[in-house]
Amino acid sequence: MSAELTGKMGRMRIPLAGIALGTNSSSMSAIGNDFGFPQIFARELDALKRPESLVIALTTSGNSENMCALVDQA
Protein backbone atom coordinates (compact mmCIF):
# COMPACT_ATOMS: atom_id res chain seq x y z
CA MET A 1 0.00 0.00 0.00
CA SER A 2 2.76 2.48 0.85
CA ALA A 3 4.49 1.70 -2.46
CA GLU A 4 1.29 2.52 -4.34
CA LEU A 5 0.98 5.85 -2.49
CA THR A 6 4.42 6.92 -3.67
CA GLY A 7 3.88 5.26 -7.06
CA LYS A 8 0.92 6.03 -9.28
CA MET A 9 -1.84 3.65 -8.08
CA GLY A 10 -3.56 3.38 -11.44
CA ARG A 11 -3.11 6.91 -12.75
CA MET A 12 -0.48 9.61 -12.95
CA ARG A 13 -0.66 11.93 -9.96
CA ILE A 14 1.49 13.69 -7.40
CA PRO A 15 3.09 11.08 -5.11
CA LEU A 16 1.79 10.78 -1.57
CA ALA A 17 3.99 10.06 1.43
CA GLY A 18 3.72 6.50 2.67
CA ILE A 19 5.84 4.16 4.76
CA ALA A 20 5.43 0.55 5.80
CA LEU A 21 6.49 0.13 9.41
CA GLY A 22 8.61 -2.88 10.25
CA THR A 23 10.63 -3.01 7.04
CA ASN A 24 13.95 -1.88 8.55
CA SER A 25 15.48 -4.95 10.18
CA SER A 26 18.07 -2.86 12.05
CA SER A 27 15.34 -0.77 13.65
CA MET A 28 13.27 -3.85 14.50
CA SER A 29 16.22 -5.45 16.27
CA ALA A 30 17.27 -2.29 18.13
CA ILE A 31 13.72 -1.37 19.23
CA GLY A 32 12.91 -4.95 20.19
CA ASN A 33 16.07 -5.27 22.26
CA ASP A 34 15.73 -1.88 23.96
CA PHE A 35 11.96 -1.58 24.44
CA GLY A 36 10.55 -5.08 23.89
CA PHE A 37 9.14 -6.55 20.72
CA PRO A 38 5.55 -5.50 21.50
CA GLN A 39 6.78 -1.91 20.94
CA ILE A 40 8.43 -2.37 17.53
CA PHE A 41 5.75 -0.62 15.47
CA ALA A 42 4.60 1.88 18.12
CA ARG A 43 8.13 3.19 18.61
CA GLU A 44 8.63 3.69 14.87
CA LEU A 45 5.28 5.45 14.62
CA ASP A 46 6.12 7.71 17.54
CA ALA A 47 9.19 8.92 15.66
CA LEU A 48 7.40 9.44 12.33
CA LYS A 49 3.85 10.62 13.08
CA ARG A 50 2.62 14.16 12.65
CA PRO A 51 -0.72 15.65 13.74
CA GLU A 52 -2.06 15.20 10.20
CA SER A 53 -0.85 11.59 9.86
CA LEU A 54 -3.17 8.77 8.85
CA VAL A 55 -2.37 5.30 10.16
CA ILE A 56 -3.76 2.19 8.51
CA ALA A 57 -3.21 -0.92 10.62
CA LEU A 58 -3.66 -4.28 8.91
CA THR A 59 -3.60 -7.47 10.97
CA THR A 60 -4.89 -11.00 10.50
CA SER A 61 -5.62 -11.75 14.17
CA GLY A 62 -6.22 -8.32 15.65
CA ASN A 63 -4.73 -9.50 18.94
CA SER A 64 -0.97 -9.12 18.46
CA GLU A 65 0.62 -7.05 21.21
CA ASN A 66 2.69 -5.13 18.67
CA MET A 67 -0.38 -4.18 16.63
CA CYS A 68 -2.41 -3.25 19.72
CA ALA A 69 0.45 -1.00 20.87
CA LEU A 70 0.60 0.55 17.39
CA VAL A 71 -3.11 1.38 17.45
CA ASP A 72 -2.78 2.83 20.95
CA GLN A 73 0.12 5.00 19.77
CA ALA A 74 -1.89 6.16 16.75
C-alpha positions as CSV (number, residue, x, y, z in Angstrom):
1,M,0.0,0.0,0.0
2,S,2.8,2.5,0.9
3,A,4.5,1.7,-2.5
4,E,1.3,2.5,-4.3
5,L,1.0,5.8,-2.5
6,T,4.4,6.9,-3.7
7,G,3.9,5.3,-7.1
8,K,0.9,6.0,-9.3
9,M,-1.8,3.6,-8.1
10,G,-3.6,3.4,-11.4
11,R,-3.1,6.9,-12.7
12,M,-0.5,9.6,-12.9
13,R,-0.7,11.9,-10.0
14,I,1.5,13.7,-7.4
15,P,3.1,11.1,-5.1
16,L,1.8,10.8,-1.6
17,A,4.0,10.1,1.4
18,G,3.7,6.5,2.7
19,I,5.8,4.2,4.8
20,A,5.4,0.6,5.8
21,L,6.5,0.1,9.4
22,G,8.6,-2.9,10.2
23,T,10.6,-3.0,7.0
24,N,13.9,-1.9,8.5
25,S,15.5,-5.0,10.2
26,S,18.1,-2.9,12.1
27,S,15.3,-0.8,13.7
28,M,13.3,-3.8,14.5
29,S,16.2,-5.5,16.3
30,A,17.3,-2.3,18.1
31,I,13.7,-1.4,19.2
32,G,12.9,-4.9,20.2
33,N,16.1,-5.3,22.3
34,D,15.7,-1.9,24.0
35,F,12.0,-1.6,24.4
36,G,10.6,-5.1,23.9
37,F,9.1,-6.5,20.7
38,P,5.5,-5.5,21.5
39,Q,6.8,-1.9,20.9
40,I,8.4,-2.4,17.5
41,F,5.7,-0.6,15.5
42,A,4.6,1.9,18.1
43,R,8.1,3.2,18.6
44,E,8.6,3.7,14.9
45,L,5.3,5.5,14.6
46,D,6.1,7.7,17.5
47,A,9.2,8.9,15.7
48,L,7.4,9.4,12.3
49,K,3.9,10.6,13.1
50,R,2.6,14.2,12.7
51,P,-0.7,15.6,13.7
52,E,-2.1,15.2,10.2
53,S,-0.9,11.6,9.9
54,L,-3.2,8.8,8.9
55,V,-2.4,5.3,10.2
56,I,-3.8,2.2,8.5
57,A,-3.2,-0.9,10.6
58,L,-3.7,-4.3,8.9
59,T,-3.6,-7.5,11.0
60,T,-4.9,-11.0,10.5
61,S,-5.6,-11.8,14.2
62,G,-6.2,-8.3,15.6
63,N,-4.7,-9.5,18.9
64,S,-1.0,-9.1,18.5
65,E,0.6,-7.1,21.2
66,N,2.7,-5.1,18.7
67,M,-0.4,-4.2,16.6
68,C,-2.4,-3.2,19.7
69,A,0.4,-1.0,20.9
70,L,0.6,0.6,17.4
71,V,-3.1,1.4,17.4
72,D,-2.8,2.8,21.0
73,Q,0.1,5.0,19.8
74,A,-1.9,6.2,16.7
